[in-house]
């Protein structure tokens, strides 16, 4: 596995990304997923695979590509140049095609071991200071209001609702982000998610105080 080649591949594919799912997001997910995996499995047999799946996961995301199927084929073609076994390729493919929050609203997919760490790392990236910045970047890119007290948060129960309901960025914290720590797969993921979620609660509390001129 050539990590530099992985990084260069993702950098090229996401060079125009402006919604918070860019190269640097992929790099952080890769590093965080590997760090959590090594904390539990110090021998590190799957470290390269965890790292690679984390780095490439958003190349196929519908939020960043108009043709997820074609992007997936490009990812797989690249990975086949990286001396991976068939099982490793299959685990990466299954992970990146089944790990997203939207895919798991109506049906929970059981991920392979590598996928549990990559999914946790990706969700942790939606939390804390980085998560706050990415939420407002994504909301602004898609024309969402920062906040409107007349628009109430909804309980998300379907993919269609998640993608198409009226949303503000502050509501996104209540509808999704504050719930992610309960969805973590790993012990290290739960600990880091809790820490970052507490920070976000403090931010939203302060935001609402300032909004209401308390």
C-alpha positions in Angstrom: 0.0 0.0 0.0 1.4 3.3 -1.1 0.0 5.9 1.2 1.3 8.8 -0.9 -0.5 7.4 -3.9 -3.7 7.2 -1.9 -3.4 10.8 -0.8 -2.7 12.0 -4.4 -5.6 10.0 -5.8 -8.0 11.6 -3.3 -6.5 15.1 -3.7 -7.2 14.9 -7.4 -10.7 13.6 -7.1 -11.8 16.1 -4.4 -9.8 19.2 -5.7 -13.0 21.2 -6.3 -14.9 20.1 -3.2 -16.3 23.0 -1.1 -18.8 21.5 1.2 -16.5 20.2 4.0 -16.0 16.8 2.4 -12.7 17.7 0.9 -9.2 16.2 0.8 -8.4 17.4 4.3 -11.6 15.8 5.7 -10.5 12.5 4.1 -7.0 12.8 5.6 -8.4 13.5 9.1 -10.8 10.6 8.9 -7.9 8.3 7.7 -5.6 9.4 10.6 -8.3 9.3 13.3 -9.7 5.9 12.1 -6.1 4.4 12.2 -5.4 6.0 15.6 -8.5 4.4 17.1 -7.9 1.1 15.5 -4.3 0.9 16.7 -5.4 1.7 20.2 -7.5 -1.5 20.2 -5.2 -3.6 17.9 -1.6 -2.4 18.5 -0.2 -5.1 16.2 -1.8 -3.1 13.4 -2.4 -5.8 10.8 -5.2 -3.8 9.2 -3.9 -0.3 9.7 -3.2 0.4 6.0 -6.7 -0.8 5.1 -8.4 1.3 7.7 -6.3 4.3 6.6 -7.1 3.8 3.0 -10.9 3.3 3.4 -11.0 6.4 5.6 -9.2 8.5 3.0 -11.2 7.4 -0.1 -14.7 7.2 1.6 -16.1 10.5 0.3 -14.9 10.2 -3.3 -18.1 8.2 -4.0 -20.5 10.3 -1.9 -23.5 11.7 -3.6 -22.9 15.1 -2.0 -19.6 15.5 -3.9 -20.1 13.5 -7.2 -22.9 13.5 -9.8 -22.2 9.9 -10.6 -21.5 7.8 -7.4 -21.4 4.5 -9.4 -18.8 5.8 -11.8 -16.7 7.3 -8.9 -16.9 3.9 -7.1 -15.5 2.2 -10.2 -12.7 4.7 -10.3 -11.9 4.1 -6.7 -11.9 0.3 -7.1 -9.7 0.6 -10.2 -7.2 2.6 -8.3 -7.3 0.3 -5.3 -6.5 -2.7 -7.6 -3.2 -1.1 -8.3 -2.3 -1.2 -4.5 -1.6 -4.9 -4.0 -4.7 -5.5 -1.9 -6.2 -8.9 -1.4 -9.7 -9.6 -2.6 -11.0 -9.7 1.0 -9.4 -6.3 1.7 -10.9 -4.8 -1.5 -14.3 -6.2 -0.6 -14.1 -4.8 2.9 -13.2 -1.3 1.7 -15.9 -1.4 -1.0 -18.6 -2.5 1.5 -17.5 0.0 4.1 -17.6 3.1 1.8 -20.9 2.1 0.2 -22.7 1.3 3.4 -21.2 3.6 6.1 -23.0 6.9 5.5 -25.5 8.3 8.0 -28.2 8.6 5.3 -27.8 4.9 4.3 -28.4 3.8 7.9 -31.5 5.9 8.8 -33.9 3.2 7.8 -31.7 0.1 7.9 -28.6 -0.4 10.1 -25.7 -2.1 8.1 -23.3 -4.2 10.0 -19.8 -3.1 8.8 -16.6 -5.2 8.8 -14.0 -4.4 11.5 -12.3 -1.7 9.4 -15.6 -0.1 8.7 -16.5 0.3 12.3 -13.4 2.5 12.8 -13.9 4.5 9.6 -17.5 5.1 10.3 -16.8 6.3 13.8 -14.0 8.6 12.6 -16.2 10.0 9.9 -19.0 10.7 12.4 -16.5 12.2 14.9 -15.5 14.6 12.1 -19.0 16.0 12.3 -18.5 16.9 15.9 -16.5 19.4 17.9 -14.9 22.5 16.5 -14.3 20.9 13.1 -17.8 19.6 13.0 -19.2 23.1 13.8 -17.1 24.6 11.0 -18.2 21.9 8.5 -21.8 22.2 9.4 -21.9 25.9 8.6 -19.8 25.5 5.5 -22.2 22.8 4.2 -25.3 24.8 5.2 -24.0 27.9 3.5 -23.1 26.0 0.3 -26.7 24.7 0.1 -28.4 27.9 0.9 -29.7 26.9 4.4 -30.5 29.5 6.9 -28.3 29.7 10.0 -31.3 29.6 12.2 -35.0 30.4 12.2 -37.0 29.7 15.5 -40.1 29.2 13.4 -38.6 26.2 11.7 -38.6 23.4 14.3 -36.2 20.4 14.3 -37.6 17.1 13.0 -37.1 13.5 14.0 -35.4 12.0 11.0 -36.9 8.7 10.0 -36.2 8.3 6.3 -33.6 9.0 3.6 -36.0 11.2 1.7 -36.9 13.3 4.7 -33.3 13.7 5.6 -32.3 14.9 2.2 -35.3 17.1 1.4 -36.9 18.5 4.6 -36.6 22.2 5.4 -33.5 22.6 7.5 -31.4 25.3 9.3 -27.9 24.7 10.4 -28.7 25.0 14.1 -31.5 22.5 13.6 -29.0 20.1 12.1 -27.3 19.9 15.5 -30.6 18.8 17.1 -31.7 16.5 14.3 -28.4 14.7 13.7 -25.2 15.8 15.3 -26.2 15.6 19.0 -27.2 12.0 18.4 -24.1 10.7 16.8 -22.2 9.8 20.0 -24.9 7.1 20.7 -24.2 5.5 17.3 -20.5 4.9 17.8 -19.1 1.4 17.2 -15.9 1.6 19.3 -14.9 2.5 22.8 -12.4 5.1 21.7 -15.0 6.5 19.3 -17.6 6.9 22.0 -15.1 8.7 24.3 -14.0 11.2 21.6 -17.6 11.7 20.4 -18.8 12.5 23.9 -16.0 15.1 24.4 -16.7 16.8 21.1 -20.5 16.7 21.6 -20.2 18.4 24.9 -18.2 21.2 23.2 -21.0 21.5 20.6 -23.7 21.8 23.3 -21.7 24.7 24.8 -21.5 26.4 21.4 -25.2 26.0 20.6 -26.1 27.3 24.1 -24.0 30.3 23.6 -25.3 30.8 20.1 -28.9 30.9 21.3 -28.1 33.3 24.2 -26.6 35.7 21.6 -29.4 35.1 19.2 -32.0 36.0 21.9 -29.8 38.9 23.2 -29.9 37.3 26.7 
